[in-house]
Structure formats: structure tokens, C-alpha cells
């Protein structure tokens, strides 16, 4: 039996959805405004940090390089200067970056609002089985964001920022291009880490089974490699670092799907 026994009309459902969307949008907006105000922390301490040698990942890789005598592991030792070539460039970037911060930080609350909307339509047994979905989904997303920020971002910055086709060509990196790289790989990593949640709901809907996931495991590896190559710089080290956790998430999805199938039986 569904949690709510009251029948709602189509317009009442739309009204309910509207208020959930308003609250979610308001939360994102508040966080975005806070990010806009505290721009020194957002830009100097967070977004621009991966290109500096003192960034945590850069220091750890440099230390590892010295330990194993592989100097090339020491990345971002020569920070490059960023430029803005449009009159309103920095102001526009300030706004868009604040919005991205609002979306990323506000994701748990947005997902919670979405969950509150669909929860009354679930049966008591379904609600019990999906308990903790918001927490787990938020944890996976934030883990992916941190992975993208601390692993993919500095590797991407080092490879793309130092790559050159000729000594006659000097890299003058546009601020918009740099921030676009950081935000895209970070957000992409966060969404990619939602794979177990996606498999969970597909399994609940009967669209995916553990047998199906096992049968197409080799195909999934190819897809994962393509996905990893898309969000990382084109070098084998970065590709391996991203592919490995995605494979673990896929295997976790198989376990989740198997448990769902067992409960159905």
C-alpha cells in the first residue's frame, strides 16, 4: 500500500512538483550567492589550486616521484598564468562558476526534494528497500566530485597546460577554458559515480539483471574506457586512474542487482 492514501489530481501533482522545484532552485541560488560573495576562497583556494605546485595531489605525486626516482611524476611545478580576453569575461565567469558551485554543493538537497516528490507514490515495501537512497546517492556524487577534483583535474591541467606542438608556440590559457576544464571533469566524475544508483533503479524496474550485466561485462569495459578517455587527458596514467574505480562501481552494480533479484524471488 502506498504511503499516502489521498488521491491527488494531475494539477495537484503539478503544484506539488512546482514547490519542490522552487525549494531546490532556492537552495542552489543561496549557495551560488554565497559562492559569489566569497569568491576569493572559491577561486584562489579551490578552483585555481590544482595548477599550483603546493596543491595536495601535486605534492604527493612529486614526493612519490622522488621516492621511486621518476621525476616526471612531479607535475604542475611551473604554474602558468591565466588570461581573460573579454571586457566582461571575469564577471561572466564569476557568475557561471558560482552557479556551478551551487549545483554541486546543493546536489544532496536537490536530490532529497526530488525524492520527497516520488516517495508518496511508492508502496511501503518499496520505501523500506529504498531507505537511505538520498544519503548513498549524495555520498557517491560527492565522492566522485572529490575524485575528479583531486585526481583528474590536476592531471588534466598538467597535461593540457604544458602540452605544445612547437617551441615557437606559447600557451596563454584563457580563464574560461581553464575553469571549464575543472568544472566539467569534476561534475562528470560526480555524475559517473552515480552508476550503482542507476543500476539499482534499472534493476528495480526489471530493465537490468545481474545476468545481463555479467554477459555484457566485456562490452561495459570498452564503454568505461571510452568514458574515462573522454573526461581525462590522453595519457595512459590518467586513463588507468579513472578506469579502475569505474570498474569497481560496475562490479558493485552487479552485486546490487543480484540482491534485488533475490528479494523479488
MOSUL-V732369 format. One record per residue. N is the residue number from 0. RES is the residue in one letter. NEAR is the number of other C-alpha atoms within 10 Angstrom. Layout:
{{N/RES/NEAR} {N/RES/NEAR}}
This chain:
{{0/X/10} {1/X/14} {2/X/13} {3/X/13} {4/X/9} {5/X/8} {6/X/8} {7/X/11} {8/X/9} {9/X/9} {10/X/9} {11/X/11} {12/X/12} {13/X/12} {14/X/12} {15/X/13} {16/X/16} {17/X/12} {18/X/13} {19/X/19} {20/X/16} {21/X/12} {22/X/14} {23/X/21} {24/X/16} {25/X/15} {26/X/19} {27/X/24} {28/X/18} {29/X/14} {30/X/20} {31/X/24} {32/X/17} {33/X/15} {34/X/22} {35/X/21} {36/X/13} {37/X/12} {38/X/17} {39/X/12} {40/X/13} {41/X/19} {42/X/17} {43/X/10} {44/X/12} {45/X/13} {46/X/18} {47/X/17} {48/X/19} {49/X/26} {50/X/24} {51/X/19} {52/X/18} {53/X/13} {54/X/17} {55/X/14} {56/X/21} {57/X/25} {58/X/18} {59/X/15} {60/X/17} {61/X/21} {62/X/16} {63/X/15} {64/X/16} {65/X/14} {66/X/10} {67/X/9} {68/X/11} {69/X/13} {70/X/14} {71/X/10} {72/X/17} {73/X/19} {74/X/24} {75/X/24} {76/X/14} {77/X/11} {78/X/16} {79/X/16} {80/X/11} {81/X/14} {82/X/15} {83/X/15} {84/X/10} {85/X/10} {86/X/8} {87/X/10} {88/X/14} {89/X/15} {90/X/11} {91/X/13} {92/X/16} {93/X/18} {94/X/16} {95/X/17} {96/X/23} {97/X/25} {98/X/20} {99/X/18} {100/X/22} {101/X/23} {102/X/21} {103/X/21} {104/X/18} {105/X/22} {106/X/19} {107/X/20} {108/X/18} {109/X/23} {110/X/17} {111/X/18} {112/X/20} {113/X/16} {114/X/14} {115/X/14} {116/X/16} {117/X/10} {118/X/17} {119/X/15} {120/X/15} {121/X/15} {122/X/13} {123/X/15} {124/X/11} {125/X/14} {126/X/16} {127/X/10} {128/X/11} {129/X/14} {130/X/10} {131/X/11} {132/X/16} {133/X/20} {134/X/13} {135/X/15} {136/X/22} {137/X/22} {138/X/16} {139/X/22} {140/X/24} {141/X/23} {142/X/16} {143/X/23} {144/X/25} {145/X/17} {146/X/20} {147/X/25} {148/X/24} {149/X/17} {150/X/20} {151/X/26} {152/X/26} {153/X/24} {154/X/24} {155/X/23} {156/X/23} {157/X/22} {158/X/17} {159/X/16} {160/X/17} {161/X/15} {162/X/11} {163/X/12} {164/X/7} {165/X/7} {166/X/7} {167/X/7} {168/X/8} {169/X/11} {170/X/15} {171/X/12} {172/X/15} {173/X/16} {174/X/18} {175/X/19} {176/X/12} {177/X/19} {178/X/16} {179/X/15} {180/X/17} {181/X/20} {182/X/20} {183/X/15} {184/X/23} {185/X/25} {186/X/21} {187/X/17} {188/X/27} {189/X/24} {190/X/16} {191/X/20} {192/X/23} {193/X/20} {194/X/18} {195/X/24} {196/X/18} {197/X/14} {198/X/23} {199/X/23} {200/X/15} {201/X/14} {202/X/21} {203/X/16} {204/X/10} {205/X/12} {206/X/10} {207/X/17} {208/X/22} {209/X/20} {210/X/12} {211/X/12} {212/X/20} {213/X/14} {214/X/11} {215/X/11} {216/X/16} {217/X/11} {218/X/11} {219/X/15} {220/X/15} {221/X/11} {222/X/12} {223/X/19} {224/X/17} {225/X/13} {226/X/17} {227/X/23} {228/X/18} {229/X/13} {230/X/22} {231/X/27} {232/X/19} {233/X/14} {234/X/12} {235/X/10} {236/X/11} {237/X/19} {238/X/20} {239/X/15} {240/X/15} {241/X/22} {242/X/19} {243/X/13} {244/X/14} {245/X/22} {246/X/16} {247/X/12} {248/X/20} {249/X/21} {250/X/17} {251/X/15} {252/X/22} {253/X/24} {254/X/16} {255/X/19} {256/X/25} {257/X/18} {258/X/15} {259/X/19} {260/X/16} {261/X/9} {262/X/8} {263/X/8} {264/X/6}}
